[in-house]
Amino acid sequence: QKRKVVKAEALIRWHHPERGLVMPDAFIPIADESGLILEIGEWGFTEALRQVKQWRSNLNPEFQISVNTSPAHFDLNGPHAASPERWISQLQDAGIDGGAISVEITEGLLMDTSTETRQKLLKLRDAEIQVALDDFGTGHSSLAYLNQLHIDYLKIDRSFVQNLKKPSNDLALCNAIIVMAHTLGLKVVAEGIETLEQHQLLKEVGCDYGQGYLYSPAMTADAFTEWVRKFEQNPLEERKVIPFNNN
């Protein structure tokens, strides 16, 4: 079967007029503290919708973009507490089905026991927006919450992938996460893949998707479009998010 690029993750960079390209780890914490993360999140979601509609038209009718969220978007008392509801309305207004978007949440949000947070996550699921749990394995996730909130994807944190080799404790942990996820009906994305050995080991233990510098660094939407169109000629070097099976 012919392999296809089916997913991308929306990443943000700041082109500062004096400092040049500023990476998110330098400004996202400040945005979180100041509340600006709410506006950034809203803008990011709107841009992702615009882009996924375009890519579904000219690349793949089932293409999906994953969007990172902040716990602030689910804060009942915050100024943007209704963000999930607005996102659903934007999807409907744009004529896009929920499967075009995957919302990435943190383990901290997953462990939020408030009824309101759970209801907001379930509303996303009711609208067919998929939910991914980012950086899995670095926090204290409850397996009960994974089941109750109907998470679609677990993303294995890059800290488990960067030193992956055979045999190793990291490989055993990755294998355990994958087996657990598949038992619960979840798909798994491995982050931070940089070598062919990492790719092959994760493929052997049944990982569903991978992303990382082995396939490509982050790029603009226009560059990504051209990159996708070339990938069939050189699949390993021309892919950003690459299924480990032949689908």
Backbone as CSV, one residue per row, in Angstrom:
resi,resn,N_x,N_y,N_z,CA_x,CA_y,CA_z,C_x,C_y,C_z
1,GLN,0.832,-1.196,0.000,0.000,0.000,0.000,0.871,1.252,0.000
2,LYS,0.348,2.282,-0.664,1.086,3.538,-0.719,0.948,4.286,0.602
3,ARG,2.056,4.729,1.135,2.026,5.492,2.371,1.657,6.949,2.105
4,LYS,0.960,7.548,3.068,0.550,8.944,2.917,0.834,9.709,4.195
5,VAL,1.145,10.966,4.051,1.251,11.864,5.202,-0.168,12.227,5.611
6,VAL,-0.517,11.982,6.852,-1.904,12.192,7.272,-2.064,13.159,8.432
7,LYS,-0.947,13.567,9.060,-1.030,14.433,10.229,0.102,15.451,10.241
8,ALA,-0.138,16.541,10.947,0.911,17.520,11.232,0.580,18.163,12.565
9,GLU,1.602,18.652,13.238,1.396,19.365,14.505,1.650,20.853,14.289
10,ALA,0.714,21.677,14.750,0.866,23.127,14.631,1.826,23.616,15.706
11,LEU,2.926,24.234,15.286,3.932,24.764,16.203,4.041,26.270,16.011
12,ILE,4.397,26.977,17.054,4.464,28.433,16.972,5.900,28.915,17.162
13,ARG,6.273,29.906,16.365,7.566,30.576,16.479,7.327,32.077,16.450
14,TRP,8.185,32.827,17.105,8.043,34.282,17.147,9.185,34.908,16.355
15,HIS,8.834,35.603,15.283,9.840,36.313,14.486,9.980,37.731,15.049
16,HIS,10.915,37.872,15.990,11.124,39.150,16.673,11.918,40.092,15.756
17,PRO,11.537,41.365,15.681,12.221,42.297,14.773,13.696,42.514,15.090
18,GLU,14.114,42.282,16.349,15.506,42.478,16.733,16.210,41.171,17.086
19,ARG,15.523,40.263,17.740,16.136,39.023,18.210,16.056,37.901,17.184
20,GLY,15.295,38.124,16.126,15.153,37.079,15.121,14.168,36.012,15.564
21,LEU,14.443,34.777,15.173,13.535,33.681,15.490,13.654,33.294,16.964
22,VAL,12.542,33.402,17.684,12.501,33.071,19.107,11.706,31.778,19.273
23,MET,12.301,30.796,19.946,11.651,29.502,20.128,10.613,29.566,21.250
24,PRO,9.622,28.695,21.219,8.507,28.776,22.179,8.899,28.635,23.643
25,ASP,9.969,27.884,23.936,10.336,27.726,25.341,10.798,29.040,25.963
26,ALA,11.084,30.049,25.106,11.522,31.351,25.613,10.358,32.297,25.892
27,PHE,9.199,32.062,25.248,8.102,33.011,25.443,6.778,32.386,25.902
28,ILE,6.585,31.088,25.715,5.332,30.472,26.141,5.136,30.547,27.659
29,PRO,6.188,30.308,28.486,5.981,30.449,29.940,5.514,31.855,30.322
30,ILE,6.077,32.881,29.662,5.663,34.257,29.945,4.222,34.471,29.487
31,ALA,3.887,33.914,28.322,2.517,34.031,27.821,1.535,33.358,28.772
32,ASP,1.942,32.237,29.357,1.093,31.557,30.328,0.844,32.433,31.551
33,GLU,1.907,33.024,32.078,1.795,33.843,33.280,0.974,35.113,33.042
34,SER,1.114,35.691,31.859,0.444,36.963,31.573,-0.991,36.802,31.086
35,GLY,-1.360,35.595,30.686,-2.685,35.371,30.132,-2.734,35.514,28.624
36,LEU,-1.622,35.941,28.018,-1.588,36.102,26.568,-1.726,34.764,25.851
37,ILE,-1.468,33.677,26.572,-1.569,32.348,25.970,-2.978,32.082,25.455
38,LEU,-3.954,32.741,26.065,-5.340,32.558,25.630,-5.542,33.089,24.221
39,GLU,-5.048,34.291,23.973,-5.164,34.876,22.637,-4.332,34.090,21.627
40,ILE,-3.154,33.655,22.044,-2.307,32.857,21.153,-3.019,31.567,20.774
41,GLY,-3.653,30.943,21.756,-4.364,29.696,21.500,-5.529,29.879,20.543
42,GLU,-6.256,30.972,20.724,-7.388,31.239,19.836,-6.911,31.467,18.403
43,TRP,-5.848,32.271,18.270,-5.294,32.537,16.946,-4.771,31.250,16.317
44,GLY,-4.086,30.435,17.107,-3.529,29.188,16.603,-4.604,28.234,16.108
45,PHE,-5.702,28.154,16.846,-6.784,27.254,16.444,-7.410,27.732,15.140
46,THR,-7.639,29.047,15.024,-8.227,29.606,13.810,-7.325,29.354,12.605
47,GLU,-6.010,29.547,12.780,-5.075,29.310,11.690,-5.015,27.832,11.314
48,ALA,-5.093,26.956,12.319,-5.075,25.522,12.044,-6.294,25.115,11.221
49,LEU,-7.441,25.688,11.545,-8.652,25.400,10.783,-8.492,25.831,9.324
50,ARG,-7.986,27.040,9.137,-7.794,27.547,7.785,-6.841,26.637,7.000
51,GLN,-5.757,26.224,7.669,-4.754,25.426,6.985,-5.230,24.008,6.707
52,VAL,-5.915,23.399,7.668,-6.343,22.016,7.455,-7.410,21.951,6.374
53,LYS,-8.218,22.987,6.251,-9.215,23.005,5.174,-8.506,23.029,3.821
54,GLN,-7.439,23.799,3.742,-6.668,23.876,2.499,-5.983,22.550,2.201
55,TRP,-5.355,21.947,3.216,-4.641,20.691,2.996,-5.588,19.533,2.696
56,ARG,-6.789,19.578,3.262,-7.769,18.537,2.935,-8.236,18.663,1.493
57,SER,-8.124,19.858,0.968,-8.536,20.089,-0.409,-7.443,19.701,-1.402
58,ASN,-6.167,20.022,-1.070,-5.122,19.798,-2.081,-4.087,18.733,-1.724
59,LEU,-4.188,18.137,-0.524,-3.229,17.080,-0.169,-3.907,15.760,0.151
60,ASN,-4.789,15.786,1.138,-5.392,14.554,1.633,-6.737,14.893,2.268
61,PRO,-7.842,14.325,1.791,-9.168,14.663,2.324,-9.371,14.275,3.781
62,GLU,-8.449,13.482,4.343,-8.568,13.076,5.749,-7.444,13.654,6.602
63,PHE,-6.788,14.697,6.105,-5.658,15.274,6.832,-6.107,15.825,8.189
64,GLN,-5.202,15.741,9.175,-5.504,16.221,10.525,-4.352,17.057,11.062
65,ILE,-4.688,18.159,11.724,-3.693,18.986,12.402,-3.936,18.909,13.900
66,SER,-2.873,18.674,14.662,-2.985,18.674,16.118,-2.590,20.054,16.647
67,VAL,-3.341,20.521,17.625,-3.173,21.856,18.174,-2.923,21.754,19.669
68,ASN,-1.851,22.376,20.140,-1.566,22.379,21.574,-2.487,23.358,22.292
69,THR,-2.936,22.979,23.475,-3.794,23.849,24.269,-3.153,24.111,25.627
70,SER,-3.655,25.140,26.276,-3.235,25.464,27.638,-4.380,25.140,28.592
71,PRO,-4.065,24.714,29.823,-5.135,24.506,30.804,-6.012,25.745,30.988
72,ALA,-5.453,26.927,30.671,-6.224,28.164,30.816,-7.462,28.163,29.930
73,HIS,-7.420,27.449,28.812,-8.577,27.404,27.928,-9.735,26.624,28.536
74,PHE,-9.451,25.849,29.558,-10.491,25.051,30.188,-10.842,25.579,31.578
75,ASP,-10.325,26.750,31.913,-10.568,27.363,33.214,-11.952,27.989,33.218
76,LEU,-12.839,27.463,34.033,-14.219,27.937,34.063,-14.320,29.410,34.407
77,ASN,-13.398,29.892,35.226,-13.468,31.277,35.681,-12.601,32.224,34.852
78,GLY,-11.921,31.697,33.851,-11.042,32.527,33.038,-11.802,33.273,31.957
79,PRO,-11.161,34.261,31.350,-11.825,35.063,30.320,-12.149,34.299,29.051
80,HIS,-11.474,33.160,28.836,-11.733,32.363,27.642,-12.215,30.971,28.043
81,ALA,-12.997,30.909,29.105,-13.439,29.617,29.608,-14.264,28.835,28.595
82,ALA,-14.885,29.525,27.652,-15.754,28.857,26.687,-15.029,28.486,25.397
83,SER,-13.700,28.510,25.411,-12.931,28.245,24.193,-13.368,26.983,23.459
84,PRO,-13.500,25.826,24.133,-13.900,24.624,23.402,-15.216,24.801,22.645
85,GLU,-16.160,25.495,23.251,-17.425,25.732,22.576,-17.234,26.600,21.339
86,ARG,-16.377,27.608,21.443,-16.111,28.468,20.295,-15.406,27.685,19.196
87,TRP,-14.503,26.796,19.584,-13.799,25.993,18.587,-14.788,25.128,17.805
88,ILE,-15.740,24.547,18.500,-16.740,23.714,17.839,-17.561,24.556,16.861
89,SER,-17.926,25.756,17.277,-18.689,26.647,16.395,-17.879,27.023,15.159
90,GLN,-16.590,27.289,15.356,-15.732,27.628,14.226,-15.639,26.468,13.235
91,LEU,-15.546,25.251,13.759,-15.518,24.075,12.888,-16.785,24.000,12.051
92,GLN,-17.905,24.176,12.712,-19.187,24.080,12.025,-19.335,25.181,10.985
93,ASP,-18.938,26.403,11.342,-19.037,27.533,10.410,-18.151,27.326,9.186
94,ALA,-17.002,26.667,9.404,-16.071,26.434,8.302,-16.443,25.212,7.469
95,GLY,-17.443,24.460,7.926,-17.856,23.266,7.207,-16.837,22.154,7.276
96,ILE,-16.112,22.068,8.398,-15.072,21.055,8.582,-15.511,20.080,9.663
97,ASP,-15.323,18.790,9.434,-15.696,17.823,10.460,-14.641,17.792,11.559
98,GLY,-15.052,17.379,12.746,-14.183,17.412,13.915,-12.912,16.603,13.772
99,GLY,-12.928,15.567,12.942,-11.751,14.727,12.775,-10.576,15.436,12.149
100,ALA,-10.792,16.655,11.653,-9.700,17.424,11.053,-8.757,17.986,12.110
101,ILE,-9.211,17.999,13.360,-8.433,18.613,14.440,-8.230,17.623,15.581
102,SER,-7.019,17.610,16.110,-6.722,16.881,17.341,-6.218,17.896,18.354
103,VAL,-6.835,17.949,19.508,-6.447,18.871,20.567,-5.510,18.158,21.526
104,GLU,-4.315,18.720,21.722,-3.349,18.121,22.640,-3.473,18.756,24.013
105,ILE,-3.628,17.914,25.035,-3.736,18.392,26.409,-2.580,17.848,27.234
106,THR,-2.377,18.438,28.392,-1.306,18.008,29.292,-1.842,17.018,30.318
107,GLU,-0.916,16.307,30.958,-1.329,15.379,32.006,-1.942,16.128,33.183
108,GLY,-1.488,17.357,33.411,-2.061,18.151,34.494,-3.537,18.398,34.282
109,LEU,-3.918,18.693,33.043,-5.331,18.918,32.747,-6.110,17.622,32.870
110,LEU,-5.510,16.525,32.446,-6.178,15.230,32.551,-6.520,14.916,34.006
111,MET,-5.633,15.318,34.920,-5.837,15.020,36.332,-6.755,16.025,37.018
112,ASP,-7.202,17.048,36.295,-8.142,18.011,36.852,-9.454,17.287,37.108
113,THR,-9.851,17.216,38.357,-11.033,16.433,38.709,-12.331,17.225,38.613
114,SER,-12.264,18.487,38.184,-13.477,19.296,38.133,-14.432,18.774,37.072
115,THR,-15.691,18.820,37.398,-16.717,18.365,36.460,-16.716,19.221,35.200
116,GLU,-16.461,20.521,35.375,-16.494,21.437,34.231,-15.434,21.074,33.197
117,THR,-14.223,20.767,33.668,-13.152,20.411,32.742,-13.495,19.137,31.984
118,ARG,-14.005,18.163,32.683,-14.377,16.911,32.028,-15.467,17.154,30.995
119,GLN,-16.440,17.994,31.343,-17.524,18.272,30.416,-17.014,18.949,29.152
120,LYS,-16.053,19.863,29.304,-15.498,20.546,28.143,-14.760,19.559,27.227
121,LEU,-13.982,18.659,27.829,-13.276,17.662,27.027,-14.257,16.725,26.319
122,LEU,-15.313,16.350,27.018,-16.298,15.468,26.412,-17.078,16.161,25.302
123,LYS,-17.263,17.488,25.428,-17.919,18.238,24.354,-17.068,18.202,23.083
124,LEU,-15.758,18.310,23.264,-14.866,18.201,22.104,-15.029,16.839,21.445
125,ARG,-15.064,15.807,22.255,-15.232,14.456,21.727,-16.583,14.288,21.049
126,ASP,-17.636,14.874,21.622,-18.967,14.784,21.006,-18.977,15.435,19.630
127,ALA,-18.104,16.446,19.442,-18.002,17.120,18.143,-17.018,16.390,17.232
128,GLU,-16.537,15.213,17.667,-15.613,14.359,16.920,-14.205,14.939,16.823
129,ILE,-13.917,15.978,17.621,-12.544,16.471,17.718,-11.758,15.473,18.555
130,GLN,-10.633,15.002,18.050,-9.866,14.003,18.785,-8.981,14.675,19.833
131,VAL,-8.632,13.919,20.849,-7.848,14.439,21.971,-6.591,13.596,22.146
132,ALA,-5.453,14.269,22.226,-4.164,13.592,22.426,-3.570,14.031,23.761
133,LEU,-2.976,13.096,24.468,-2.310,13.394,25.728,-0.826,13.565,25.456
134,ASP,-0.326,14.793,25.593,1.047,15.125,25.227,2.037,14.717,26.315
135,ASP,3.272,14.431,25.911,4.382,14.143,26.835,4.028,13.062,27.847
136,PHE,3.379,12.010,27.379,2.940,10.951,28.304,4.139,10.292,28.970
137,GLY,3.999,10.037,30.254,5.042,9.365,31.016,5.847,10.292,31.902
138,THR,5.638,11.606,31.757,6.418,12.565,32.551,5.638,13.095,33.751
139,GLY,4.353,12.764,33.823,3.523,13.255,34.928,2.950,12.100,35.730
140,HIS,1.725,12.257,36.152,1.089,11.252,37.010,-0.309,10.938,36.505
141,SER,-0.405,10.499,35.257,-1.705,10.229,34.671,-2.406,9.064,35.366
142,SER,-3.710,9.175,35.439,-4.528,8.098,35.974,-5.099,7.296,34.817
143,LEU,-4.936,5.988,34.870,-5.485,5.152,33.814,-7.002,5.256,33.772
144,ALA,-7.615,5.490,34.922,-9.066,5.646,34.965,-9.499,6.855,34.151
145,TYR,-8.737,7.949,34.246,-9.087,9.150,33.497,-8.878,8.950,32.002
146,LEU,-7.868,8.182,31.631,-7.663,7.879,30.219,-8.905,7.214,29.644
147,ASN,-9.497,6.348,30.421,-10.674,5.615,29.980,-11.925,6.487,30.013
148,GLN,-12.095,7.260,31.090,-13.293,8.067,31.262,-13.399,9.187,30.235
149,LEU,-12.266,9.791,29.875,-12.298,10.951,28.999,-12.082,10.592,27.530
150,HIS,-11.959,9.325,27.235,-11.897,8.861,25.849,-10.780,9.546,25.044
151,ILE,-9.567,9.490,25.583,-8.408,10.012,24.874,-8.182,9.178,23.605
152,ASP,-7.775,9.831,22.528,-7.542,9.119,21.268,-6.083,8.718,21.077
153,TYR,-5.158,9.610,21.494,-3.732,9.375,21.271,-2.931,9.611,22.548
154,LEU,-1.913,8.798,22.739,-0.879,9.082,23.724,0.376,9.474,22.947
155,LYS,1.047,10.537,23.393,2.298,10.943,22.757,3.441,10.631,23.725
156,ILE,4.267,9.672,23.354,5.386,9.284,24.205,6.396,10.424,24.240
157,ASP,6.762,10.858,25.426,7.679,11.980,25.577,9.049,11.650,24.993
158,ARG,9.686,12.681,24.418,10.987,12.494,23.771,12.056,11.998,24.737
159,SER,11.875,12.195,26.033,12.875,11.741,26.994,13.002,10.216,27.004
160,PHE,11.941,9.503,26.585,11.999,8.049,26.499,12.581,7.590,25.164
161,VAL,12.591,8.490,24.193,13.004,8.126,22.839,14.466,8.462,22.571
162,GLN,14.980,9.523,23.189,16.292,10.041,22.812,17.440,9.067,23.053
163,ASN,17.307,8.182,24.036,18.373,7.205,24.303,17.936,5.774,23.990
164,LEU,16.968,5.663,23.094,16.392,4.362,22.789,17.409,3.450,22.108
165,LYS,17.563,2.256,22.654,18.414,1.241,22.050,17.965,-0.127,22.547
166,LYS,18.532,-1.162,21.975,18.119,-2.519,22.310,19.284,-3.298,22.897
167,PRO,19.149,-3.863,24.094,18.024,-3.697,25.021,18.221,-2.445,25.872
168,SER,17.141,-1.936,26.454,17.240,-0.780,27.349,15.929,-0.639,28.121
169,ASN,16.028,0.041,29.257,14.821,0.304,30.040,13.865,1.221,29.268
170,ASP,14.429,2.154,28.500,13.585,3.064,27.730,12.762,2.295,26.696
171,LEU,13.367,1.302,26.059,12.632,0.499,25.089,11.534,-0.304,25.783
172,ALA,11.850,-0.836,26.961,10.847,-1.589,27.716,9.681,-0.693,28.114
173,LEU,9.983,0.557,28.512,8.929,1.492,28.890,8.076,1.875,27.687
174,CYS,8.715,2.132,26.556,7.968,2.465,25.342,7.050,1.311,24.945
175,ASN,7.575,0.107,25.016,6.787,-1.070,24.693,5.592,-1.197,25.630
176,ALA,5.813,-0.961,26.935,4.737,-1.066,27.914,3.652,-0.024,27.654
177,ILE,4.071,1.205,27.323,3.104,2.268,27.030,2.266,1.908,25.803
178,ILE,2.929,1.389,24.780,2.234,1.040,23.541,1.236,-0.088,23.767
179,VAL,1.659,-1.124,24.493,0.760,-2.243,24.777,-0.442,-1.767,25.580
180,MET,-0.197,-0.942,26.610,-1.285,-0.420,27.429,-2.250,0.415,26.590
181,ALA,-1.692,1.302,25.756,-2.526,2.176,24.936,-3.388,1.359,23.975
182,HIS,-2.784,0.396,23.312,-3.536,-0.417,22.359,-4.620,-1.229,23.059
183,THR,-4.339,-1.682,24.270,-5.346,-2.416,25.033,-6.556,-1.535,25.332
184,LEU,-6.300,-0.233,25.545,-7.374,0.726,25.819,-7.990,1.293,24.548
185,GLY,-7.479,0.855,23.395,-8.020,1.348,22.133,-7.459,2.677,21.689
186,LEU,-6.277,3.044,22.196,-5.644,4.316,21.852,-4.524,4.090,20.838
187,LYS,-4.249,5.121,20.028,-3.093,5.130,19.147,-1.928,5.825,19.857
188,VAL,-0.709,5.557,19.384,0.488,6.106,20.030,1.341,6.860,19.019
189,VAL,1.785,8.055,19.427,2.714,8.861,18.641,4.000,8.996,19.446
190,ALA,5.129,8.661,18.858,6.419,8.833,19.530,7.031,10.153,19.081
191,GLU,7.451,10.981,20.033,8.043,12.283,19.731,9.565,12.208,19.765
192,GLY,10.196,13.115,19.047,11.637,13.285,19.155,12.480,12.216,18.497
193,ILE,11.977,11.583,17.440,12.748,10.557,16.749,13.819,11.220,15.883
194,GLU,15.058,10.830,16.092,16.168,11.466,15.383,17.051,10.496,14.614
195,THR,16.920,9.196,14.882,17.784,8.221,14.220,16.970,7.080,13.623
196,LEU,17.570,6.418,12.628,16.927,5.255,12.018,16.736,4.134,13.037
197,GLU,17.685,3.999,13.975,17.562,2.957,14.994,16.333,3.191,15.855
198,GLN,16.099,4.443,16.263,14.911,4.754,17.051,13.641,4.434,16.268
199,HIS,13.637,4.831,15.014,12.481,4.562,14.151,12.198,3.066,14.071
200,GLN,13.237,2.276,13.822,13.066,0.844,13.643,12.620,0.163,14.936
201,LEU,13.218,0.542,16.057,12.848,-0.074,17.337,11.392,0.214,17.685
202,LEU,10.951,1.443,17.449,9.565,1.802,17.741,8.602,1.086,16.802
203,LYS,9.023,0.930,15.563,8.209,0.173,14.614,8.056,-1.273,15.077
204,GLU,9.138,-1.857,15.567,9.113,-3.262,15.998,8.194,-3.495,17.188
205,VAL,8.046,-2.480,18.059,7.176,-2.652,19.235,5.768,-2.126,18.979
206,GLY,5.468,-1.807,17.712,4.092,-1.515,17.346,3.631,-0.081,17.470
207,CYS,4.561,0.878,17.536,4.166,2.286,17.616,3.418,2.680,16.338
208,ASP,2.392,3.495,16.479,1.544,3.836,15.342,2.089,4.982,14.492
209,TYR,2.607,6.028,15.145,3.099,7.202,14.437,4.374,7.709,15.108
210,GLY,5.165,8.435,14.332,6.361,9.050,14.891,6.585,10.419,14.295
211,GLN,7.239,11.281,15.052,7.615,12.587,14.541,8.968,12.967,15.113
212,GLY,9.700,13.775,14.374,11.001,14.181,14.861,11.918,14.601,13.729
213,TYR,13.131,14.982,14.088,14.089,15.511,13.119,14.584,14.472,12.124
214,LEU,14.377,13.173,12.399,14.736,12.175,11.400,13.969,12.425,10.105
215,TYR,12.721,12.847,10.249,11.873,13.075,9.089,11.990,14.502,8.583
216,SER,11.971,15.459,9.502,12.069,16.860,9.100,12.055,17.754,10.327
217,PRO,12.734,18.912,10.259,12.566,19.918,11.305,11.224,20.619,11.096
218,ALA,10.859,21.487,12.020,9.646,22.285,11.845,9.804,23.158,10.608
219,MET,8.693,23.405,9.908,8.751,24.201,8.695,7.471,25.000,8.538
220,THR,7.504,25.968,7.634,6.318,26.763,7.371,5.288,25.916,6.636
221,ALA,4.050,26.397,6.623,2.976,25.661,5.957,3.259,25.496,4.469
222,ASP,3.769,26.535,3.825,4.059,26.444,2.395,5.149,25.404,2.122
223,ALA,6.192,25.415,2.949,7.270,24.437,2.779,6.758,23.027,3.029
224,PHE,5.869,22.883,4.019,5.309,21.573,4.330,4.504,21.037,3.152
225,THR,3.752,21.911,2.510,2.953,21.494,1.360,3.834,20.904,0.276
226,GLU,4.935,21.575,-0.035,5.849,21.079,-1.055,6.528,19.798,-0.608
227,TRP,6.859,19.721,0.666,7.531,18.544,1.210,6.651,17.308,1.114
228,VAL,5.363,17.480,1.428,4.434,16.356,1.343,4.343,15.835,-0.086
229,ARG,4.327,16.738,-1.035,4.190,16.341,-2.433,5.396,15.553,-2.946
230,LYS,6.530,15.690,-2.271,7.746,14.996,-2.698,7.975,13.673,-1.972
231,PHE,7.250,13.430,-0.902,7.634,12.346,0.009,7.633,10.963,-0.626
232,GLU,6.771,10.731,-1.620,6.705,9.403,-2.219,8.006,9.039,-2.921
233,GLN,8.756,10.028,-3.378,10.010,9.759,-4.066,11.116,9.329,-3.103
234,ASN,11.007,9.785,-1.839,12.009,9.457,-0.822,11.314,9.464,0.534
235,PRO,10.516,8.434,0.830,9.625,8.452,1.980,10.279,8.798,3.307
236,LEU,11.445,8.248,3.609,12.011,8.457,4.934,12.505,9.873,5.138
237,GLU,13.002,10.493,4.076,13.540,11.839,4.216,12.507,12.920,3.931
238,GLU,11.355,12.550,3.378,10.385,13.548,2.970,9.107,13.481,3.798
239,ARG,9.215,13.020,5.039,7.998,12.889,5.837,8.153,13.562,7.184
240,LYS,7.050,14.145,7.650,7.035,14.829,8.942,6.409,13.955,10.004
241,VAL,5.207,13.467,9.759,4.538,12.544,10.664,4.289,11.287,9.858
242,ILE,4.895,10.195,10.253,4.997,9.029,9.400,4.427,7.792,10.095
243,PRO,3.335,7.212,9.559,2.807,5.995,10.164,3.852,4.893,10.118
244,PHE,3.893,4.059,11.141,4.856,2.975,11.179,4.349,1.739,10.459
245,ASN,3.050,1.751,10.083,2.550,0.637,9.285,2.494,1.095,7.830
246,ASN,1.780,0.360,6.994,1.742,0.707,5.580,0.469,1.446,5.192
247,ASN,-0.220,2.018,6.171,-1.461,2.729,5.878,-1.186,4.204,5.590
